[in-house]
Amino acid sequence: MVDTDATFDEFLPEALRFRAPAPLVDIGANLTHDSFARDLEAVLRRARAANVETLIVTGTDHAHAEQAVELAQRFPGLYATAGVHPHEASLWDGALAAAMHELHQRPEVVAVGECGLDFNRNFSTPAEQERAFEAQLELAAESGKPLFLHERDAGARMREMLRAWREDIADAVIHCFTADRDTLHGYLDLDLHIGLTGWICDERRGLHLRALVKEIPLDRLMVETDCPYLLPRDLPAKLKGRRNEPSLLPWIVRAIAHWRETDEAELARATRHTAHAFFRLPWAEGSTDTGHAQQEES
């Protein structure tokens, strides 16, 4: 693995080296992606320098979930999810269900997913997606762990399926929310959390989110990069290679704070509290937030 001081220093232009005013949790980082294979340690060092202290590494199939667990075992501050993305739903069978059940017993795994419905591309048929999602809802109910959810152009059916399971599952977050007001409030009515990415920084596709972001209760909001995807388009400097990474999460938080018309540090602290409670993450020894977190969870 390549990890030199030059790699650390040169990847981000000076204009993009921005430290968040309070520690952040990136709830969706695809660090098992091939683009991170050569410089992952430098990526994590840049994240720490940007005050991104905790990362949830997304497991979208069996192989990537195993890799996410391995990363969580190697690096402090990393945790994993384990699930089967709707694109891979056609692969769901008894063996895969058993493998997911085993993964959900591991302490590094803090959520079931990424799972859900995607009727936009239909790489797996809607029927296959619903079968795999239903099975993973059952696994979430069995494990008691929260759900990390993907939805695209399937809001009505997603809400219908979640409503049937809502009393049996713990918390759930709609990761990388990009939909409309009605869909947002449908999820909030189900007492779900909302994850926002750099989509809000995209003047082509994210304008509607800028109006909606005020309507998300602060204790239901979490932040994520979904790296290496969704590089924010409003960064003050160009990034070589166009790969998103966790060190850029403070720019997303700044954009969300701007459109919510709220204090950036307050937003950082609130989303961190919410993420720690949602994923049941331990607080660092000596953290000034520990008592507050215990109050919230009692």
N, C-alpha and C positions, 0 to 999 in steps of 0.2 A: 504494500500500500504506500503510495506517495504522500508524504506529509512533511513538507519543508517549510521553513519560515517564509521563503519566497512565495510558496503556494498560499500560505495564510495571508501574507501582506498584499499580494498583487491581485488576487481575484476580485476584491471589492475596490472600486475607485474610492478615493478619499471622500468624495461627496456623498457616498452611500454608507459610510461608517458612522452609524447612528446608534447610540445606546438608549434604550427605553428608560423612562424616568422611574419605573418600578419593574420588578421581575415579571416575566411573561411565561405563559404556558402555550406552546404550539400544539394544538390538539390533533393536528393532521399533517404528519410529515412522512412522505414516502421515501424514507432513507434507504430502503432496499432496492431502489431503482438503480439500474446500471450506471447512470451518470454520476453516482456518488462513490463508485467502487474505488476510484484512484485517490480521492482526497477526503474521505469521510472524517478523519480526525481533524483536519483543518476546518472542515465545515462546522464541526462541533465546537471548535475553539472560537470560530467567528460568532457562533450563536451565543456562547458564554460572554464574549466581549460585547455583544449587543444586548445583554441582560435577558436573553431567552434561556431560562434556567432549566426548564422541563420540556421534554418532547415526547409526544405519543406517536410511536412509529406504526403506521398503518399496515395491517396484514390483510391482503385482498384475496388470497387463496392459500392453500396448504403450504406451499413452498415459501411464499413470502411471509406468512405468519410465523413459520419456524425461523426464518431469517430475522424477523423483527424481535422474536424472543431472544435470539442469540445476541443481537445488538444490545438489548436491554440488560442482558447478563454481563456484557463487557463494559458498558459505559454508564456511570452514575447519572441519574436524572433522566434516563430513557426508560420508557414503558412501551408495551405492545398491545395491539388489538389482534384479534383472530377471527376471521370470517371469510365468506365467499361472496365476492362482488357479483352483482346481477349479470355482468357480462360473462361470468364463468359459471352461471347457474346450471347450464346443461351438464356439467360434470358432477352434480350432486348425486351421491349414492350413499349406501350404508357405510362403506369404508370411510368416505369423506366425513360423514356425520360423526363417526367414532373418533376420527382424528381431531375434529373440532372440539368434541366433548373433552378429549384429553388435554388439548391446549388450554381450554378454559379453566382447567384446574391449576394451571401454573401461576405462581404469584406475580410473574412479570406481565401477565395478560390482564388488562384492566377494563376491557370492553369486548363485547361480541360484535363483530363486524370487521371490515366494512361489508354491509349487506343491505338489501333493499330491492328497489324496482327501478329500472331504466327502460321506459317505453320510447325513448328517443332513437336509440340505435338498434335495440333488439338483437344484440349479438347472441343472446339466448332468447327463446320465444317467451312471450308473456306468461304462458302456462308453466314453463320451466322456472322462470324467475319466481313466480308465486309459490311454487312447490319448495324451492330452496329457501325462500324468505320465511315461509311458514315454519319450516323445520328449524331455522335459526332463531325464530321467536320462541319456539319451545325450548331450545338450548339456553336462551337468555333467561327464561323463566326458571329453568332448572338450576342454573349457576348463580342466579341473583345478581349477575353483573349487568351494567348498563349497555345500551345498544349504540353503536356508531353506524349511522344510517346514510345511505345514498339514495337520492330520488331525483329523477329527471323525467318530466312530462308524464308523471304517474301519481300526482298528488292525491287525487280522489281515491284511487284504489289503495294507495299507501295508508291513507287515513282510515279507510274502512278496515283494513287488516290490523292496523295498530289498535283501533278502538276495540276490536274483539279480544285483544290480548292485554289491554291497558292495565287491568287490575292484577295481572299476573307478572308483569315485567317491572323492573326498576326504572331508573331514568333512561331517557333516550335523547340523542342529539341528531338533528338533521345537519349533517356535515355539508359544508360548502353550499349553503342555501343561496339559490339564485331565482326563486320563483316569484309569484305575484302576491299582492296583498291578501287575497282570499285564502290562498294556500298557506301563507304565513300565519294568519289568525286561526286557520283550521288546526295547524300544529300547536299553536299556543293554547288553544282550547283543550287540547289533549295533554297539556302540561309538559310539553317537550321543550328541549333546549335548542338553540339555533347557533350554528357555527358559521362565521363570516370569514371570507378570504379576500385576496386582492381583486376579486371580481368587482368590488365596489370602486376600485381604482380605474376601471375600464370604461372610458367615455363612450365606447361603442355598445357595450352590453350591460353595463352596471348602473346606468343612470337611475333606473327605478329603485334600486336598493338605497340610493342616497336619501330618497324620501321616506322609505320604509324603516330605516334603521332606528329612528326615534321611537317606533312603535314596538320595538323588542324590549321587554323589561330587562333592566340591567342584570338582574340575578338569573336570567335565562340566556345570556349572551356569552359566547366563547369565541376565541380567535384562532386562526390557523393559516398556514401558508399553502397547504396542499402541494408543497414542493415535491418534485422539480417543476410542477405545472403552475400556471396562473401567476406568472411574474407580474407584479404591479406595473401598469403602463404609465404611471405618473411619477416615476422616480426621477430625481434631479440629474441623473447621469445614466449613460448607457452601460449595460452589463455585458461583458464578453460572453458569448455562448447562449445567452438568454435563459439560463437555468435559474429558477427560483431556489432559494434556500432559507433556512430558519433565521439567519441573521437579518433578513429583510422584514421580519414580522413587525418590528417597531414602526415601519412606514405604513403598514396596514392599520395598525392601531391608531396612528396619527390621523389617517384618513377617516376612520370610523368616528373618532372623537370630533373631528371637524364637522362631519355631517350630523352628528348627534348634538352638536353645540355643547359639548361637555369637556371637562378637564381631562387632558391626556393621561396624567398620572392616576387620576381617579378611575378611569376606564381600565388602565393596566391592572391596578390593584383588584378591581371588582371582577374582571375576567379571570384573574389568577385564583381568587377565592372560589369562584364558581367552578372552575376546572378541578381544583383540589377536592371540593366536595363531591362533584359529579363522578370523578374517577376514583375517589377514596384514596388519594395520594397522601403519603406521609409528608409532614412539614419538616424542613431542615432543622436540625438541632440549633437552638438559639434564635430561630426566626421570630421576629416581632409580631408575626401574624398568627402564631400557633394558638394563642388563647382565643382569638377571634374565631378561628376556624373551629375550635372545639365547641365554642358557644353555638355556632351555626349548626353543627352536626348533632348537638344534644337534644 
